[in-house]
């Protein structure tokens, strides 16, 4: 496989200095294992590690290699470890804020062209969650496509209604339904994976991501699966690390663990792209600093009242905007907020005990 078939193009090539970096091998990170990388030039896979200089210069973990990265490696064929000298600038980054009081990012994968957001049509069907994934994908600069799994659970009429519902809720996003059980629509989904392009499949555990990849690979036990709870349609995580795999047709897939919590996101740009219909009304608002929440005369809330904007879609927009505002707070602001809440709880508890004592 050539570098071009592996996803390399002129955008990456232009970043390389032909004089000072001529002796280095261009390779792509295909897996991460506890600080150690597997890198490939399209034909061979070798182990490699960052240089101490790279680690010292890294401003955060975002500067570390991740799956999908293009890197320059010295001693690529070394029997021990090659030496990663540089990570080329990324075209896209799939990342999220890590939980905690300080602002840190978790880098999931890089240089992905298209993200398939998978949603089950069985138990656990949730349009709000689907919208949250879409915001994250748009924020990452990746093209989103929605896959609706377990279509075999619905009649043809019910399926058409669900697809229409998702298309209405997520205007402009391509939507495809399929089944891993009877393979309905699977051929059409497989055709979406194009040669030389890089993809990821995301969604909560239990929606059928691993089963789909197994079918596309034609190897039923390549990626093992775990049972799904009947109560909510969720399953246990069946992937313990991320890796880049190549399908028979030459498409590349980053296999990502299921992501249950997407609340900690930096989503300003993603919200703007996902809810561009709402922002179009916001541009008509007569109030320059309007929050578009419970404001009389607001163009957005007026559009909701007239039925021109979906009330549910608007409610999810408000919810995500509030989450984004909270996560943009500094660690000091969050600690101050926690102290205020703690004092309030202690005061409430003290008053409650005093009232009980008086009675």
NORURKA-V489714 format. One record per helix or strand of 3 or more residues. SS is the DSSP state (2 for helix, 1 for strand). FROM is the first residue (numbers start at 1). TO is the last residue. Records with the same first field share a line. If there is no record, write none. Layout:
# NORURKA-V489714
SS = FROM-TO + FROM-TO
This chain:
# NORURKA-V489714
2 = 10-13 + 52-57 + 61-63 + 127-139 + 151-153 + 156-169 + 186-190 + 209-217 + 268-274 + 276-282 + 299-306 + 311-327 + 331-358
1 = 25-33 + 36-40 + 45-50 + 70-74 + 82-87 + 93-97 + 105-110 + 114-120 + 143-149 + 174-177 + 198-202 + 243-246 + 252-255
